[in-house]
């Protein structure tokens, strides 16, 4: 719940509240280019890695190109974000720019500007990459929030709106079976996180 502003000051307030509620450390924060958010993350959790959402970066690339070229661009971009190392990704990006840079210089600028917050992705194992590739999971939840609030039109007070959002969350997995499935799917990533961020993550059960 907020006043609609999303600058650095707003995000610092949000993240500080999350920290005060017990989130003492964060390893990776995946975001989609919101202005001010990386600075707020650095101020709240100095050890956190800020990672741009790779899927958002790809979608923004498509927005700058004609639809008839999307398949070809997607094919030529794939070697960049699936590269084993930063150096390999930089070489593949150079090849991509050689093919598309003259036609779409804005795409070249887009990837150059996002490079610093894109490359942390390349340091991790495939298990971690799959987890941080996109923010689709949280966006799906936000979409459900929007549908629920639009359907009701208005609320008498903020507490009523929060109760509505709480009920939306509860309705996603009323039996708890979905949670168990996600725990199973997260096992490989959790093991990879525990090794990559040794001393910062202590899984209760990684069997």
N, C-alpha and C positions, 0 to 999 in steps of 0.2 A: 504494500500500500504506500503510495507516495503522491507527490504533487505534480508528477509528469516530467520533471526535470531529470536529465540523466548525465550531468556533468561530473567532474572528478569529485566535487564536494558531496554530491548526492551519493555516489558509489562508496566513498570513504565512510559515510554515515551508515550505509547498509552493511558493508563488510565489517565495520567496527562492532555493530550490533551482533553479527554472526560470531565474531571472535569472543565477545563478552558472554555469549551463551554457551561457550565451551569449545569452539573450534580453534584450538591453539595453534595448529600448524596446517598448512595446505601444500601439497606437493606440486600439483599442476592445476591451473585454471584455464579452461578453454572458453574463449569468447569470440564474438563475431565483429570486432572492430569498433565497438562503442567507444567514443571519445572520452578520455578521462579514466576509463576503467583500469588500464594497465598501471597507471600512476597510483591509483587507490589500492590496487593489489599489492604493489611494491611497498607501500607505506604500512599496510596491515600485516602482511606475511612476507618479510624480506627474502625468504628462501624459496618462495613459490615461483614456478616457471609459468610465464604467460604464453599460451599457445593459441594462435589463431585457429578458428574452425576451418579445417581444410575443405570441407564440403561447401561452406559459405564462400570460400575463396574461388572454388570452381564455379559455383553458381554466378558469382559476380563476374567471372570471366565470360560466361555465356551471355550475360546481359550486354556486354560490349561488342558482341559479334552477331552477324546475321544467322538466323536459325538454320539456314541450309548448310552452314559450316560446323554446326555443333558436334556432329558425330566425329568429324575429322579432328576438331580441336580436342575433344575428349580423348581420342586415341593418342594424340601427340602429347597431351598433358600427363597421362597416366605414368609414363616413365619418370616424370619429375617427382611425384609424391609417393611413388613406390620404390624410389632409389634406395640403395643400401646405406649410402653416406651422403653428407652434405656436398662433398666435392662432386660425386656422381650426379646428384640432383642439379647442381649448378651447370654441369656440362649438358645435361638433358634440357635444362631451361634455355641454354644457349642455342641448342638445336631447334627448340620450339620457336624462339625469337627469330631465328634465321628464316623459318618458314612463314611465320605469321606476323612478325614485328612490323614489316612495311605496311601490310594491310591494316593491322590493328595496333598502332603504337600505344594506345591507352591500355591494352592488356599487358604490354611489357612494363609500363609504369606501375600498373596494379600489382604485379608480382614483385617488382623491385621494391616497392614501398612496404609490402607485407613480408618480405623475405626474413627479416630479423625475427619476427614472431611466428614464421612458418617453420624454420629449420629445427627448432627443438624437437619437433615431431620425428625427425630423421634419426635421432639418437636412441630411440627406443625399439624394443623388440616388437614383432608383429602382434603379440597379445596386447601390449599397451597401445599400439597404434590403432587397433580396432576400437578400443574404448574411447580414445580422444579424437578420433577422426571427425566426428561431428557433434553438434549439440541437438540433434533431432529428438532425443528422448525428452529433454526438458521442454523443447518447443512443442512436442505433442501434448504435454501436460498443460502448457500455456494455452494451446488451442482449445482444450476442454474447458479451461477456466473462462475463456472468452465466450464460448457457446453458452455456458451456464449463466453468466451474468447478463448476456444479451437477452436470453429467454425470459429473465425476470424483469428486465427493463430498468428498475430502480430499487434502491434499498432505503429503509428508514434511517439507518445509521451504519457506521463502519463495522460494528460488531456483527450485524446481520450479514454484511457482505463477506466477512471473514468466515462466518459459519457456513455460508454457501460454498466457499472454496474448500473448506475442510471436508464437507460432505462429498465434494467432487473427488478429492484425494482418496477418501475412504471407499468410494464406489469403484475405484480402479481395480482393487484386489480384495474383495470382501471376505474371501475364504482364506487368504494367505498363501494359496498354492502358487500364485504368480511370483511371490517373493522367493519361495523355495527354488523355483526354476531359475530365477535371476542369480541366486546365490551359486547354483551349480555352474551357470555360464560364466560367472565371474572368477571361478577358481584359478584358471590359467593366468588371467590378468593380475589377480591378487598376488600370486606367487612371483610374477615378474616385477610388480611394484615393490614387494618386500625386499627383493634383491637389489633393484635399481636405487631405491631410497632406503637403504639399510640404516637402521638406527632411528628412522622416523616413522616407519610403519610396523606395527606389531599385530599381525592377524591372529585372532584367537584360535583359528583352526584352518590350516591350509592343506589338509589331507585331501 
